[in-house]
Amino acid sequence: MSAGIAPDGPHAGLGGLCEDIRGALEGWVPGMLGVHVHRSVSGPAEVARLVGAVADAAEITVLPGDGATARAELHTAAAGSFTAAAGRAGTDARAELAAVRAGCRRAAVALGLRVPVVL
């Protein structure tokens, strides 16, 4: 798989991508949207529920910055996370979760939050 889609390293694989998403959301979602982020997630299904809850909360919250873009990114990320969780034939869950992670990062940037660059 292309390193540009889902990098290898300390958080490689599905579990690592799920944890990356959870950790990134934990940094800003509770304070901004009031959504509780559990200390761990056990796979794509839990990530899908979390990202879906975040997208739903964004719909009823006044957001700073470009709220419309943030909402769109979160809804796209939620759809991708449910696709990854479904595990249908022909679906690359790792690539879907990498796209979810990128969408959550773009949503944070649209809200004016600083997002660290990880190489």
C-alpha positions as CSV (number, residue, x, y, z in Angstrom):
1,M,0.0,0.0,0.0
2,S,1.2,3.5,-0.7
3,A,2.8,5.2,2.2
4,G,0.8,8.3,1.2
5,I,-2.5,6.6,2.0
6,A,-1.7,4.9,5.3
7,P,1.8,5.3,6.7
8,D,3.7,2.6,8.4
9,G,5.2,3.2,11.8
10,P,4.2,3.1,15.4
11,H,0.5,3.4,14.5
12,A,0.4,1.1,11.5
13,G,-2.5,-1.1,10.7
14,L,-6.2,-0.8,11.5
15,G,-5.8,-0.6,15.3
16,G,-3.2,2.2,14.9
17,L,-5.3,4.2,12.5
18,C,-8.3,3.8,14.8
19,E,-6.2,5.1,17.7
20,D,-4.8,8.0,15.7
21,I,-8.4,9.1,14.9
22,R,-9.5,8.7,18.5
23,G,-6.5,10.6,19.8
24,A,-6.9,13.5,17.3
25,L,-10.6,13.9,18.1
26,E,-9.8,13.7,21.9
27,G,-7.8,16.9,21.5
28,W,-10.6,19.2,20.5
29,V,-14.0,17.5,20.3
30,P,-14.9,17.3,24.0
31,G,-14.3,21.1,24.6
32,M,-15.8,22.3,21.3
33,L,-18.6,19.9,20.7
34,G,-19.3,18.3,24.1
35,V,-18.8,14.7,22.8
36,H,-17.1,12.3,25.2
37,V,-14.1,10.5,23.6
38,H,-13.3,7.2,25.3
39,R,-9.8,6.4,26.2
40,S,-9.6,3.6,23.6
41,V,-11.4,2.2,20.6
42,S,-11.4,-1.4,19.7
43,G,-11.8,-1.1,15.9
44,P,-13.5,0.5,12.9
45,A,-17.0,0.0,14.3
46,E,-16.2,2.0,17.4
47,V,-14.5,4.7,15.3
48,A,-17.6,4.8,13.1
49,R,-19.8,5.4,16.1
50,L,-17.5,8.1,17.4
51,V,-17.0,10.0,14.2
52,G,-20.8,9.7,13.5
53,A,-21.5,11.2,17.0
54,V,-19.0,14.0,16.3
55,A,-20.6,14.8,12.9
56,D,-24.1,14.9,14.5
57,A,-22.9,17.2,17.3
58,A,-21.4,19.5,14.8
59,E,-24.8,19.9,13.2
60,I,-26.3,21.4,16.3
61,T,-23.3,23.5,17.5
62,V,-22.3,27.0,16.5
63,L,-18.8,26.5,15.2
64,P,-15.9,29.0,14.8
65,G,-14.1,29.5,11.6
66,D,-15.5,27.7,8.5
67,G,-18.1,25.7,10.2
68,A,-19.8,24.6,7.0
69,T,-16.6,23.1,5.7
70,A,-15.9,21.4,9.0
71,R,-19.4,19.9,9.1
72,A,-19.0,18.6,5.5
73,E,-15.6,17.1,6.3
74,L,-17.0,15.4,9.4
75,H,-20.0,13.9,7.5
76,T,-17.7,12.6,4.8
77,A,-15.4,11.1,7.4
78,A,-18.4,9.5,9.2
79,A,-19.5,7.9,5.9
80,G,-16.0,6.6,5.3
81,S,-15.7,5.2,8.8
82,F,-19.0,3.3,8.4
83,T,-17.7,1.9,5.1
84,A,-14.5,0.7,6.8
85,A,-16.6,-0.8,9.6
86,A,-18.9,-2.7,7.2
87,G,-15.9,-4.6,5.9
88,R,-17.5,-5.4,2.5
89,A,-15.6,-7.2,-0.1
90,G,-13.6,-4.8,-2.2
91,T,-13.3,-2.3,0.6
92,D,-9.8,-1.4,1.9
93,A,-10.6,-0.6,5.5
94,R,-7.1,0.8,6.1
95,A,-7.4,3.2,3.2
96,E,-10.9,4.3,4.3
97,L,-9.6,4.9,7.9
98,A,-6.7,6.9,6.5
99,A,-9.2,9.1,4.6
100,V,-11.3,9.4,7.8
101,R,-8.2,10.6,9.7
102,A,-7.5,13.2,7.0
103,G,-11.1,14.4,7.0
104,C,-11.0,14.9,10.8
105,R,-7.8,16.8,10.4
106,R,-9.3,19.0,7.7
107,A,-12.3,19.7,9.9
108,A,-10.1,20.8,12.7
109,V,-8.2,23.1,10.4
110,A,-11.4,24.6,9.1
111,L,-12.3,25.4,12.7
112,G,-9.1,27.3,13.1
113,L,-7.4,24.7,15.3
114,R,-3.7,23.9,15.1
115,V,-3.0,20.4,13.7
116,P,0.4,19.0,14.2
117,V,2.2,17.6,11.2
118,V,3.3,14.0,11.7
119,L,6.0,12.7,9.3
